[in-house]
Amino acid sequence: MRRFTLLVLVALLGGTVRLAAQETVETRSVTSVIKIDEVIFGHLTELNARFKLRATELTFAPDGYIGVHHHIGPGIRYVISGELTFAEGGQETIYKAGEYFFETGNLAHTAQNKTNVPLRLLVVEILPKDWTAPAMIAPKSQ
C-alpha cells in the first residue's frame, strides 16, 4: 500500500510540475523591480480595498525578450529609455523613449528589445488587491 501511495504521489507531483512549466512565460535577459504596490482607497469607492495599483520597472538587455503572455489587469506602459518592439495580433509596433501605450491585459502579445542598448519600461497596472505573483501570465490556450 505504501508503494502504491508513493507512486500516486509521484505521479501527481510530476503532473503539477508539468502544469507549472506549461504556465511559465518565456523570458530572456529581462529583470523587473516592483517600485510600488498599493491598495486603492479614495473617491472611487467601487475600487476601494478591492484593487491595487502596481508600478514595475522592467529592464531588457540588448535582445531581451518576453514570450507570448498577457496580464492579470489593464495598464499603461511608458518607455523610459531605449526601444520596445511590441507584437500583438500579427502586428509589430515600436515604442521609443518618452512614448506610452495602454494594454487591456487580455490580449496575448510579446515584447522585445531588438537594439544593442538596454531598454527600460515602466508598467503601471491595476490588479486584484491580494495578487502577489507577477502580473504577466501565459495565455490559457498554451
C-alpha positions as YAML, in Angstrom:
chain: A
units: angstrom
residues:
- id: 1
  name: MET
  ca: [0.00, 0.00, 0.00]
- id: 2
  name: ARG
  ca: [2.87, 2.40, 0.79]
- id: 3
  name: ARG
  ca: [4.37, 1.76, -2.64]
- id: 4
  name: PHE
  ca: [1.05, 2.49, -4.32]
- id: 5
  name: THR
  ca: [0.58, 5.70, -2.30]
- id: 6
  name: LEU
  ca: [4.13, 6.79, -3.13]
- id: 7
  name: LEU
  ca: [3.57, 6.02, -6.81]
- id: 8
  name: VAL
  ca: [0.35, 8.06, -6.88]
- id: 9
  name: LEU
  ca: [2.06, 10.95, -5.06]
- id: 10
  name: VAL
  ca: [4.98, 10.97, -7.51]
- id: 11
  name: ALA
  ca: [2.57, 10.88, -10.47]
- id: 12
  name: LEU
  ca: [0.56, 13.78, -9.06]
- id: 13
  name: LEU
  ca: [3.64, 15.85, -8.32]
- id: 14
  name: GLY
  ca: [5.02, 15.14, -11.77]
- id: 15
  name: GLY
  ca: [1.78, 16.40, -13.29]
- id: 16
  name: THR
  ca: [1.93, 19.52, -11.13]
- id: 17
  name: VAL
  ca: [5.48, 20.29, -12.24]
- id: 18
  name: ARG
  ca: [4.50, 19.79, -15.87]
- id: 19
  name: LEU
  ca: [1.44, 22.06, -15.43]
- id: 20
  name: ALA
  ca: [3.57, 24.75, -13.79]
- id: 21
  name: ALA
  ca: [6.10, 24.53, -16.61]
- id: 22
  name: GLN
  ca: [3.33, 24.98, -19.18]
- id: 23
  name: GLU
  ca: [2.17, 28.13, -17.40]
- id: 24
  name: THR
  ca: [5.61, 29.78, -17.46]
- id: 25
  name: VAL
  ca: [6.21, 32.71, -19.79]
- id: 26
  name: GLU
  ca: [9.49, 32.52, -21.72]
- id: 27
  name: THR
  ca: [11.83, 35.38, -20.84]
- id: 28
  name: ARG
  ca: [15.38, 36.16, -21.88]
- id: 29
  name: SER
  ca: [17.62, 38.85, -20.34]
- id: 30
  name: VAL
  ca: [14.81, 40.78, -18.62]
- id: 31
  name: THR
  ca: [14.80, 41.92, -14.98]
- id: 32
  name: SER
  ca: [11.96, 43.53, -13.06]
- id: 33
  name: VAL
  ca: [11.66, 45.56, -9.86]
- id: 34
  name: ILE
  ca: [8.32, 46.43, -8.27]
- id: 35
  name: LYS
  ca: [8.54, 50.12, -7.37]
- id: 36
  name: ILE
  ca: [5.14, 50.49, -5.66]
- id: 37
  name: ASP
  ca: [2.26, 48.14, -4.87]
- id: 38
  name: GLU
  ca: [-0.60, 49.95, -3.11]
- id: 39
  name: VAL
  ca: [-4.23, 49.04, -2.38]
- id: 40
  name: ILE
  ca: [-6.62, 51.66, -3.75]
- id: 41
  name: PHE
  ca: [-8.52, 53.98, -1.38]
- id: 42
  name: GLY
  ca: [-10.15, 57.21, -2.49]
- id: 43
  name: HIS
  ca: [-13.17, 58.74, -4.15]
- id: 44
  name: LEU
  ca: [-13.76, 55.77, -6.47]
- id: 45
  name: THR
  ca: [-15.47, 53.75, -3.76]
- id: 46
  name: GLU
  ca: [-16.25, 50.79, -6.04]
- id: 47
  name: LEU
  ca: [-12.47, 50.19, -6.30]
- id: 48
  name: ASN
  ca: [-11.58, 50.76, -2.64]
- id: 49
  name: ALA
  ca: [-9.99, 47.77, -0.89]
- id: 50
  name: ARG
  ca: [-10.73, 45.56, -3.92]
- id: 51
  name: PHE
  ca: [-7.90, 46.52, -6.26]
- id: 52
  name: LYS
  ca: [-4.36, 47.89, -6.15]
- id: 53
  name: LEU
  ca: [-2.01, 49.78, -8.40]
- id: 54
  name: ARG
  ca: [1.40, 48.29, -9.11]
- id: 55
  name: ALA
  ca: [4.29, 50.04, -10.84]
- id: 56
  name: THR
  ca: [7.08, 47.78, -12.07]
- id: 57
  name: GLU
  ca: [10.25, 48.78, -13.87]
- id: 58
  name: LEU
  ca: [11.47, 46.26, -16.44]
- id: 59
  name: THR
  ca: [14.98, 46.33, -17.90]
- id: 60
  name: PHE
  ca: [15.59, 44.44, -21.14]
- id: 61
  name: ALA
  ca: [19.22, 43.80, -22.06]
- id: 62
  name: PRO
  ca: [20.00, 44.00, -25.80]
- id: 63
  name: ASP
  ca: [17.96, 41.22, -27.47]
- id: 64
  name: GLY
  ca: [15.96, 40.79, -24.23]
- id: 65
  name: TYR
  ca: [12.61, 39.12, -24.82]
- id: 66
  name: ILE
  ca: [9.32, 38.24, -23.15]
- id: 67
  name: GLY
  ca: [7.42, 35.49, -24.95]
- id: 68
  name: VAL
  ca: [3.70, 35.21, -25.55]
- id: 69
  name: HIS
  ca: [1.80, 36.42, -22.49]
- id: 70
  name: HIS
  ca: [-0.98, 38.59, -21.23]
- id: 71
  name: HIS
  ca: [-1.63, 40.38, -17.94]
- id: 72
  name: ILE
  ca: [-3.95, 39.97, -14.99]
- id: 73
  name: GLY
  ca: [-5.14, 43.56, -15.31]
- id: 74
  name: PRO
  ca: [-5.02, 46.54, -17.65]
- id: 75
  name: GLY
  ca: [-2.43, 49.27, -17.51]
- id: 76
  name: ILE
  ca: [-0.25, 51.94, -19.00]
- id: 77
  name: ARG
  ca: [3.27, 51.25, -20.28]
- id: 78
  name: TYR
  ca: [5.89, 54.00, -20.55]
- id: 79
  name: VAL
  ca: [9.26, 53.62, -22.31]
- id: 80
  name: ILE
  ca: [11.85, 55.27, -20.06]
- id: 81
  name: SER
  ca: [14.77, 54.63, -22.39]
- id: 82
  name: GLY
  ca: [15.52, 52.50, -25.45]
- id: 83
  name: GLU
  ca: [13.06, 50.99, -27.92]
- id: 84
  name: LEU
  ca: [10.41, 48.33, -27.35]
- id: 85
  name: THR
  ca: [9.19, 46.09, -30.17]
- id: 86
  name: PHE
  ca: [5.66, 45.08, -29.18]
- id: 87
  name: ALA
  ca: [3.91, 42.37, -31.21]
- id: 88
  name: GLU
  ca: [0.18, 41.73, -30.90]
- id: 89
  name: GLY
  ca: [-2.28, 40.20, -33.34]
- id: 90
  name: GLY
  ca: [0.36, 39.76, -36.03]
- id: 91
  name: GLN
  ca: [1.34, 43.44, -35.97]
- id: 92
  name: GLU
  ca: [4.59, 44.91, -34.61]
- id: 93
  name: THR
  ca: [4.75, 48.38, -33.10]
- id: 94
  name: ILE
  ca: [7.96, 50.09, -32.00]
- id: 95
  name: TYR
  ca: [7.68, 52.35, -28.95]
- id: 96
  name: LYS
  ca: [10.58, 54.73, -28.28]
- id: 97
  name: ALA
  ca: [11.78, 56.58, -25.19]
- id: 98
  name: GLY
  ca: [9.13, 59.02, -23.97]
- id: 99
  name: GLU
  ca: [6.23, 57.15, -25.57]
- id: 100
  name: TYR
  ca: [3.47, 55.35, -23.73]
- id: 101
  name: PHE
  ca: [0.65, 52.95, -24.61]
- id: 102
  name: PHE
  ca: [-2.28, 51.16, -22.99]
- id: 103
  name: GLU
  ca: [-2.69, 47.41, -22.63]
- id: 104
  name: THR
  ca: [-6.07, 45.86, -21.86]
- id: 105
  name: GLY
  ca: [-4.34, 42.87, -20.30]
- id: 106
  name: ASN
  ca: [-6.40, 40.18, -22.01]
- id: 107
  name: LEU
  ca: [-4.69, 40.16, -25.43]
- id: 108
  name: ALA
  ca: [-1.67, 37.89, -25.94]
- id: 109
  name: HIS
  ca: [1.48, 39.64, -27.11]
- id: 110
  name: THR
  ca: [5.30, 39.63, -26.99]
- id: 111
  name: ALA
  ca: [7.85, 42.29, -26.07]
- id: 112
  name: GLN
  ca: [11.45, 42.53, -27.28]
- id: 113
  name: ASN
  ca: [14.45, 44.82, -27.27]
- id: 114
  name: LYS
  ca: [15.84, 44.44, -30.79]
- id: 115
  name: THR
  ca: [18.50, 47.09, -30.28]
- id: 116
  name: ASN
  ca: [22.06, 46.95, -28.92]
- id: 117
  name: VAL
  ca: [21.31, 49.23, -25.93]
- id: 118
  name: PRO
  ca: [19.30, 48.47, -22.77]
- id: 119
  name: LEU
  ca: [15.55, 49.17, -22.71]
- id: 120
  name: ARG
  ca: [13.78, 50.42, -19.55]
- id: 121
  name: LEU
  ca: [10.00, 50.17, -19.39]
- id: 122
  name: LEU
  ca: [7.63, 51.29, -16.62]
- id: 123
  name: VAL
  ca: [4.48, 49.17, -16.30]
- id: 124
  name: VAL
  ca: [1.61, 50.62, -14.22]
- id: 125
  name: GLU
  ca: [-1.38, 48.32, -13.84]
- id: 126
  name: ILE
  ca: [-4.47, 47.63, -11.79]
- id: 127
  name: LEU
  ca: [-4.61, 44.24, -10.06]
- id: 128
  name: PRO
  ca: [-6.79, 42.41, -7.54]
- id: 129
  name: LYS
  ca: [-5.73, 43.64, -4.07]
- id: 130
  name: ASP
  ca: [-4.46, 40.21, -2.95]
- id: 131
  name: TRP
  ca: [-2.43, 39.49, -6.11]
- id: 132
  name: THR
  ca: [1.19, 38.79, -5.11]
- id: 133
  name: ALA
  ca: [2.53, 36.94, -8.16]
- id: 134
  name: PRO
  ca: [3.90, 38.56, -11.31]
- id: 135
  name: ALA
  ca: [1.09, 40.15, -13.33]
- id: 136
  name: MET
  ca: [2.42, 38.62, -16.57]
- id: 137
  name: ILE
  ca: [0.84, 35.21, -17.25]
- id: 138
  name: ALA
  ca: [0.85, 32.64, -20.04]
- id: 139
  name: PRO
  ca: [-2.26, 32.52, -22.22]
- id: 140
  name: LYS
  ca: [-4.67, 29.75, -21.29]
- id: 141
  name: SER
  ca: [-4.52, 28.34, -24.82]
- id: 142
  name: GLN
  ca: [-0.84, 27.32, -24.43]
...
